Amino acid sequence: ASLLKEHGYHTACIGKWHLGVDWVKLPGKSVTELNIETADQVHNVDYAQPFANGPTAAGFDEYFGISASLDMVPYAFLKDDRVTELPTEDRNFPLMLGREGSPTRLGPAAPGFQADDVLPVLTSEAAAFLRRRATAKEPFFLYLPYASPHTPIVPKPAWQGKSGLNMYADFVMQQDAALGELLDTLDQQGLAQNTLLIVTSDNGCSPQAKFDELLAKGHNPSHVFRGTKADIYEGGHRVPFLVRWPAVVKSGQTSSRLLCLVDLMATCAEMLQTDLPDGAGEDSVSFLAALQGASTEQPRSAVVHHSINGSFAIREGDWKLALCPGSGGWSAPRPGKDDVSGWPAVQLFRFDQDVGETKNLAEAHPEIVARLTERLEQFVDDGRSTPGTPQSNAVEVDIWKAGRAAHAPVRPAKVKRRS
């Protein structure tokens, strides 16, 4: 946002921020830094005060949305640097409509705030923003991180049952319709031709979608890929990336080029015909040529993956090396849940032969394991994966830490005996 703002763009963020804001804490109170507040901390914030270091401090001219995921407090809308209405009530919401089980966190909520209103409200705000910008002279950048279809899974009544699969699929259909509204708005306002529109996701599908129900009806949210959100496997990382830019991108074309969401930075810089500072976008590679259909080359030769427990993987061409014995996440074998002490410490997969990551080729190709390990170590040493001046890492990086922990034997649960 700051890069585009420096080049004359009006910038806006509408949606789920979840990159941290600095709330004003009540006297003598504290919250958990870099974590989710515990139940005894959710009332330690003075929500009447503006917060610092939110979107408007990160290059955005305006902001409307919620502070984090919709299962995290406060349950309130934010505008620029404050709540639109004080969260004076304590409430929570079901993780999926019509299901028993753990609800979202109990905590501060604005009166009248309802989880199922968030998707339509964000869509309405985004459409209003586009209408305002249609008559403005300067170009615009809109970052629209929806909170859906993350939990709580709360489709509006009109969408419930529409998919014939389950409530999660209904929610996805409602999300698709919301995007359709914004496409229509761009068309109606005469903005479509020269607006680069990107629709993508930050991770794969969560198990909260109830994979068993969906699979029983012939639908796999992970397609042919193994695993789910949070995993080191492709089901946790490989996501759709859809583009509409009629003035530049030929309709119907696809690209097999490897890209990562961090590549948006370098792509925007090339579009602006400017160079990034050496210490910015250290892992970003422009894919503008792919959008223009002018190149089939593969300038990004590798990408680094990371799972929720800290396991690392590196992808290069058709090869992927995972430095852990299991999923590193939420699907079996789960770290800390399943015994992987007898498994190899690393996993090597070849996508052109095994896109489902079913066969570990590490023993058959030790030279590939060694080469990819060395390359990942070099990225860590350099503090970057692109050419340029080496950068300092924010923390000490141990690419083997999670894998070693996963190899620790899983101790059997203690059984409480009856007297």
C-alpha positions as CSV (number, residue, x, y, z in Angstrom):
1,A,0.0,0.0,0.0
2,S,2.8,2.5,0.9
3,L,4.5,1.8,-2.4
4,L,1.4,2.5,-4.4
5,K,0.5,5.5,-2.3
6,E,3.9,7.0,-3.0
7,H,3.1,6.8,-6.7
8,G,-0.2,8.6,-6.5
9,Y,-2.7,5.8,-5.7
10,H,-5.5,6.2,-3.3
11,T,-5.3,3.2,-1.0
12,A,-7.9,1.4,1.0
13,C,-8.2,-1.7,3.1
14,I,-11.7,-3.2,3.7
15,G,-11.9,-6.4,5.7
16,K,-10.1,-8.6,8.1
17,W,-6.8,-7.1,9.2
18,H,-5.3,-9.7,11.5
19,L,-1.8,-8.2,11.3
20,G,-1.9,-6.7,14.8
21,V,-3.0,-3.3,16.1
22,D,-1.8,-1.7,19.3
23,W,-4.9,-1.2,21.5
24,V,-4.7,1.2,24.5
25,K,-4.6,-1.1,27.5
26,L,-6.4,-0.2,30.7
27,P,-4.2,1.0,33.6
28,G,-2.2,-1.8,35.1
29,K,-3.6,-4.4,32.5
30,S,-1.8,-6.4,29.9
31,V,-2.6,-8.6,26.8
32,T,-0.7,-11.5,25.3
33,E,1.8,-10.1,22.7
34,L,1.8,-11.9,19.4
35,N,-0.9,-14.3,20.6
36,I,-4.6,-14.6,21.2
37,E,-5.8,-13.0,24.4
38,T,-6.8,-15.4,27.2
39,A,-10.2,-15.3,28.7
40,D,-9.1,-13.1,31.6
41,Q,-7.5,-10.6,29.2
42,V,-10.3,-9.8,26.8
43,H,-11.5,-6.9,29.0
44,N,-8.1,-5.3,29.5
45,V,-8.4,-2.9,26.5
46,D,-9.9,0.6,26.5
47,Y,-11.9,0.3,23.3
48,A,-12.9,4.0,23.5
49,Q,-9.4,5.0,22.6
50,P,-8.0,4.9,19.0
51,F,-5.5,2.1,18.3
52,A,-2.1,2.5,16.8
53,N,-0.2,0.7,14.0
54,G,-3.2,-0.5,12.1
55,P,-3.9,-0.2,8.3
56,T,-3.7,3.6,8.2
57,A,-0.2,3.4,9.6
58,A,0.8,0.9,6.9
59,G,0.1,3.0,3.8
60,F,-3.7,2.9,3.6
61,D,-5.6,6.1,3.3
62,E,-8.7,4.5,4.7
63,Y,-9.8,1.4,6.5
64,F,-13.0,-0.4,7.4
65,G,-13.3,-3.9,8.8
66,I,-12.6,-6.1,11.7
67,S,-9.4,-6.5,13.7
68,A,-8.7,-10.2,13.1
69,S,-10.5,-13.4,12.3
70,L,-14.2,-13.4,13.0
71,D,-13.7,-15.9,15.8
72,M,-11.5,-13.4,17.7
73,V,-12.6,-10.4,19.9
74,P,-13.6,-7.7,19.7
75,Y,-16.7,-8.4,17.8
76,A,-17.0,-4.9,16.3
77,F,-16.4,-3.0,13.1
78,L,-13.4,-0.7,12.9
79,K,-13.1,2.5,10.8
80,D,-9.6,4.0,10.3
81,D,-8.2,3.8,13.8
82,R,-11.2,3.2,16.2
83,V,-14.3,1.0,16.7
84,T,-17.5,2.3,15.1
85,E,-19.4,1.3,18.2
86,L,-18.1,0.4,21.6
87,P,-18.2,-3.4,22.4
88,T,-20.2,-3.2,25.6
89,E,-21.6,-6.7,25.6
90,D,-20.1,-10.2,25.9
91,R,-21.1,-12.7,23.2
92,N,-19.9,-15.5,21.0
93,F,-21.0,-17.3,17.9
94,P,-21.3,-20.9,16.7
95,L,-18.3,-22.1,14.7
96,M,-20.8,-23.5,12.2
97,L,-24.5,-22.8,12.1
98,G,-26.6,-25.7,13.3
99,R,-23.7,-27.5,15.0
100,E,-23.0,-28.3,18.6
101,G,-19.5,-27.8,19.8
102,S,-17.1,-25.1,20.8
103,P,-18.3,-21.6,19.9
104,T,-16.0,-18.7,19.1
105,R,-14.3,-17.0,22.0
106,L,-16.6,-15.3,24.5
107,G,-15.7,-11.6,24.6
108,P,-16.6,-7.9,23.9
109,A,-19.1,-7.3,21.2
110,A,-20.8,-4.2,19.9
111,P,-24.6,-4.2,20.4
112,G,-26.3,-5.6,17.3
113,F,-23.1,-6.9,15.8
114,Q,-23.9,-10.3,14.1
115,A,-21.4,-12.6,12.5
116,D,-23.5,-13.3,9.5
117,D,-23.6,-9.6,8.7
118,V,-19.9,-9.3,8.1
119,L,-19.7,-10.7,4.6
120,P,-22.5,-8.6,3.2
121,V,-21.3,-5.4,5.0
122,L,-17.8,-5.7,3.7
123,T,-19.1,-6.3,0.2
124,S,-21.3,-3.2,0.5
125,E,-18.4,-1.1,1.8
126,A,-16.2,-2.3,-1.1
127,A,-18.8,-1.6,-3.7
128,A,-19.4,1.9,-2.2
129,F,-15.6,2.5,-2.4
130,L,-15.5,1.6,-6.0
131,R,-18.4,3.9,-6.8
132,R,-16.6,6.8,-5.1
133,R,-13.3,6.1,-7.0
134,A,-15.1,6.0,-10.3
135,T,-15.3,9.8,-10.4
136,A,-11.8,10.4,-8.9
137,K,-8.8,11.4,-10.9
138,E,-6.1,9.4,-9.2
139,P,-5.8,5.5,-9.5
140,F,-6.8,3.4,-6.6
141,F,-5.7,0.2,-4.7
142,L,-8.2,-1.8,-2.7
143,Y,-7.1,-4.6,-0.5
144,L,-10.2,-6.6,0.4
145,P,-9.3,-9.5,2.8
146,Y,-12.7,-11.1,3.5
147,A,-13.2,-12.9,6.9
148,S,-15.1,-15.6,5.1
149,P,-15.3,-18.5,4.5
150,H,-13.2,-18.8,7.7
151,T,-15.0,-19.7,10.9
152,P,-17.6,-18.9,12.1
153,I,-19.3,-20.5,9.1
154,V,-22.5,-18.4,9.1
155,P,-24.2,-18.1,5.7
156,K,-27.3,-15.9,5.5
157,P,-30.6,-17.8,5.6
158,A,-31.1,-17.2,1.9
159,W,-28.0,-19.2,1.2
160,Q,-28.5,-22.0,3.7
161,G,-29.0,-25.3,1.9
162,K,-28.2,-23.9,-1.6
163,S,-25.1,-26.1,-2.2
164,G,-26.7,-29.4,-1.3
165,L,-23.4,-30.3,0.4
166,N,-23.2,-28.6,3.8
167,M,-23.1,-25.2,5.5
168,Y,-19.5,-24.5,4.6
169,A,-20.3,-25.0,0.9
170,D,-23.3,-22.7,1.3
171,F,-21.0,-20.1,2.7
172,V,-18.6,-20.4,-0.2
173,M,-21.5,-19.9,-2.6
174,Q,-22.4,-16.7,-0.8
175,Q,-18.8,-15.6,-0.9
176,D,-18.8,-16.2,-4.7
177,A,-21.9,-14.2,-5.1
178,A,-20.4,-11.3,-3.2
179,L,-17.4,-11.3,-5.6
180,G,-19.9,-11.3,-8.4
181,E,-21.4,-8.1,-7.0
182,L,-18.0,-6.4,-7.0
183,L,-17.3,-7.5,-10.6
184,D,-20.7,-6.1,-11.6
185,T,-19.9,-2.8,-9.8
186,L,-16.6,-2.5,-11.7
187,D,-18.4,-3.1,-15.0
188,Q,-21.2,-0.6,-14.1
189,Q,-18.8,2.1,-13.1
190,G,-16.7,1.7,-16.2
191,L,-13.7,0.6,-14.2
192,A,-13.3,-3.0,-15.4
193,Q,-11.1,-2.5,-18.5
194,N,-8.0,-1.2,-16.8
195,T,-8.4,-2.6,-13.3
196,L,-6.2,-5.5,-12.3
197,L,-8.5,-7.7,-10.2
198,I,-6.9,-10.6,-8.3
199,V,-8.9,-13.2,-6.3
200,T,-6.9,-15.7,-4.2
201,S,-6.5,-17.1,-0.7
202,D,-3.8,-17.1,2.0
203,N,-4.0,-20.9,2.6
204,G,-5.9,-24.1,1.9
205,C,-9.2,-25.2,3.3
206,S,-9.6,-25.7,7.0
207,P,-10.8,-29.0,8.5
208,Q,-13.6,-27.0,10.0
209,A,-15.3,-27.3,6.6
210,K,-16.1,-30.9,7.5
211,F,-14.1,-32.8,4.8
212,D,-15.9,-36.1,5.7
213,E,-19.3,-34.6,4.8
214,L,-18.0,-33.0,1.6
215,L,-16.1,-36.1,0.4
216,A,-19.1,-38.3,1.0
217,K,-20.9,-36.1,-1.6
218,G,-18.1,-36.1,-4.1
219,H,-16.4,-32.8,-3.3
220,N,-12.8,-32.4,-2.1
221,P,-11.9,-28.8,-1.1
222,S,-8.2,-29.7,-1.5
223,H,-8.8,-31.1,-5.1
224,V,-6.0,-33.6,-5.8
225,F,-3.7,-32.2,-3.2
226,R,-2.8,-33.8,0.1
227,G,-3.6,-32.1,3.4
228,T,-5.4,-29.0,4.7
229,K,-4.8,-25.6,6.0
230,A,-1.8,-25.5,8.4
231,D,-0.1,-28.5,6.8
232,I,3.3,-28.5,5.0
233,Y,1.6,-30.5,2.2
234,E,0.2,-28.8,-0.9
235,G,-3.4,-28.8,0.5
236,G,-2.2,-26.3,2.9
237,H,-0.5,-24.0,0.4
238,R,-1.6,-24.4,-3.2
239,V,-4.5,-22.0,-3.8
240,P,-6.5,-20.6,-6.7
241,F,-5.1,-17.4,-8.2
242,L,-7.6,-15.8,-10.6
243,V,-6.9,-12.6,-12.5
244,R,-9.1,-10.2,-14.5
245,W,-7.5,-7.3,-16.3
246,P,-9.1,-6.9,-19.8
247,A,-6.7,-4.3,-21.0
248,V,-3.7,-6.5,-20.5
249,V,-4.6,-10.1,-19.6
250,K,-6.0,-12.3,-22.4
251,S,-9.2,-14.0,-21.4
252,G,-9.0,-17.7,-20.7
253,Q,-5.2,-18.0,-20.5
254,T,-3.5,-19.9,-17.8
255,S,0.1,-20.1,-16.5
256,S,2.0,-22.9,-14.9
257,R,4.6,-20.6,-13.5
258,L,5.4,-20.8,-9.8
259,L,4.5,-17.8,-7.8
260,C,3.9,-16.8,-4.2
261,L,1.7,-14.1,-2.8
262,V,4.8,-12.2,-1.7
263,D,5.4,-11.6,-5.5
264,L,2.7,-9.0,-5.6
265,M,5.2,-6.4,-4.2
266,A,7.7,-6.8,-7.0
267,T,4.9,-7.1,-9.6
268,C,3.5,-3.7,-8.5
269,A,6.9,-2.2,-8.6
270,E,7.5,-3.3,-12.2
271,M,4.0,-2.0,-13.2
272,L,5.0,1.4,-11.7
273,Q,8.4,1.1,-13.5
274,T,10.2,1.7,-10.2
275,D,12.9,-0.2,-8.3
276,L,12.3,-1.5,-4.7
277,P,14.8,-0.5,-2.1
278,D,17.3,-3.3,-1.5
279,G,15.8,-4.1,1.9
280,A,12.2,-4.3,0.7
281,G,10.5,-7.3,-0.9
282,E,13.5,-9.6,-0.2
283,D,11.5,-12.6,-1.4
284,S,9.4,-11.0,-4.1
285,V,9.7,-11.8,-7.8
286,S,7.6,-10.0,-10.4
287,F,5.1,-12.0,-12.5
288,L,4.1,-9.1,-14.7
289,A,5.4,-10.9,-17.8
290,A,3.2,-13.9,-17.1
291,L,0.1,-11.6,-16.9
292,Q,1.1,-10.0,-20.2
293,G,1.5,-13.4,-21.8
294,A,4.9,-12.4,-23.1
295,S,7.0,-14.9,-21.4
296,T,7.0,-18.6,-20.5
297,E,10.2,-18.4,-18.5
298,Q,10.3,-19.3,-14.8
299,P,12.0,-16.4,-13.0
300,R,11.0,-17.7,-9.6
301,S,12.9,-20.9,-9.3
302,A,12.0,-21.8,-5.7
303,V,9.6,-21.0,-2.9
304,V,9.7,-21.7,0.8
305,H,6.8,-23.3,2.7
306,H,6.1,-23.2,6.4
307,S,3.6,-25.2,8.5
308,I,1.8,-24.2,11.7
309,N,4.2,-26.0,13.9
310,G,7.2,-24.4,12.3
311,S,8.2,-27.1,9.8
312,F,10.0,-25.9,6.6
313,A,9.8,-27.0,3.0
314,I,11.3,-25.8,-0.2
315,R,9.8,-26.2,-3.7
316,E,12.0,-26.0,-6.8
317,G,10.4,-26.9,-10.1
318,D,8.7,-30.3,-9.7
319,W,10.6,-31.1,-6.5
320,K,9.6,-30.4,-3.0
321,L,11.6,-31.1,0.2
322,A,9.8,-31.1,3.6
323,L,12.1,-31.1,6.6
324,C,9.7,-33.0,8.9
325,P,8.3,-36.5,9.1
326,G,4.5,-35.7,9.0
327,S,2.1,-33.0,8.1
328,G,3.5,-30.4,10.5
329,G,-0.1,-29.3,10.8
330,W,-3.7,-30.5,11.3
331,S,-3.9,-33.6,9.1
332,A,-2.5,-37.1,9.9
333,P,0.2,-37.7,10.8
334,R,-0.1,-34.8,13.2
335,P,2.9,-33.5,15.2
336,G,2.4,-34.3,18.9
337,K,-0.6,-36.5,18.1
338,D,0.7,-39.3,15.9
339,D,3.8,-41.4,16.5
340,V,6.2,-40.6,13.6
341,S,9.4,-41.6,15.5
342,G,9.9,-44.4,12.9
343,W,9.4,-42.1,9.9
344,P,12.2,-40.6,7.8
345,A,13.2,-37.1,9.1
346,V,12.6,-35.6,5.6
347,Q,10.1,-36.0,2.8
348,L,10.9,-35.5,-0.9
349,F,8.1,-35.4,-3.5
350,R,8.1,-35.0,-7.3
351,F,5.0,-33.3,-8.6
352,D,5.1,-34.3,-12.2
353,Q,4.8,-37.9,-11.1
354,D,3.0,-37.6,-7.8
355,V,1.1,-34.4,-7.3
356,G,-0.7,-36.0,-4.3
357,E,2.6,-36.3,-2.3
358,T,2.0,-40.0,-1.6
359,K,5.6,-41.4,-2.2
360,N,8.6,-40.2,-0.3
361,L,11.6,-40.2,-2.6
362,A,14.2,-39.0,-0.1
363,E,16.1,-42.3,0.1
364,A,16.1,-42.7,-3.6
365,H,17.4,-39.2,-4.3
366,P,19.8,-38.1,-1.6
367,E,21.5,-35.7,-4.0
368,I,18.2,-33.8,-4.4
369,V,17.7,-33.7,-0.6
370,A,21.2,-32.3,-0.2
371,R,20.9,-29.7,-2.9
372,L,17.5,-28.4,-1.7
373,T,18.6,-28.4,1.9
374,E,21.7,-26.4,1.0
375,R,19.6,-23.9,-1.0
376,L,17.2,-23.3,1.9
377,E,20.1,-22.9,4.2
378,Q,21.5,-20.3,1.8
379,F,18.2,-18.4,1.8
380,V,18.4,-18.3,5.6
381,D,22.0,-17.2,5.7
382,D,21.3,-14.4,3.1
383,G,18.0,-13.3,4.8
384,R,16.5,-13.3,1.4
385,S,15.7,-15.6,-1.6
386,T,16.3,-13.0,-4.4
387,P,19.6,-11.3,-5.5
388,G,20.7,-8.4,-3.4
389,T,22.5,-7.3,-0.2
390,P,22.1,-10.0,2.5
391,Q,19.5,-9.0,5.1
392,S,19.2,-9.8,8.8
393,N,16.5,-12.3,9.9
394,A,14.1,-11.0,12.5
395,V,14.8,-14.0,14.7
396,E,17.3,-16.9,14.7
397,V,16.1,-19.5,12.2
398,D,16.5,-23.2,12.7
399,I,15.1,-25.0,9.7
400,W,15.2,-28.4,11.6
401,K,13.7,-27.4,14.9
402,A,10.1,-28.5,14.2
403,G,11.2,-31.7,12.5
404,R,13.3,-32.7,15.5
405,A,10.4,-32.0,17.8
406,A,8.1,-34.2,15.7
407,H,10.5,-37.1,16.1
408,A,10.1,-37.1,19.8
409,P,8.1,-40.2,20.8
410,V,4.4,-39.6,21.6
411,R,3.8,-40.5,25.1
412,P,0.6,-42.5,25.8
413,A,-2.2,-40.6,27.6
414,K,-2.4,-41.3,31.3
415,V,-5.5,-43.3,32.3
416,K,-7.4,-42.3,35.4
417,R,-8.2,-45.5,37.2
418,R,-11.3,-46.0,39.2
419,S,-10.9,-46.8,42.9
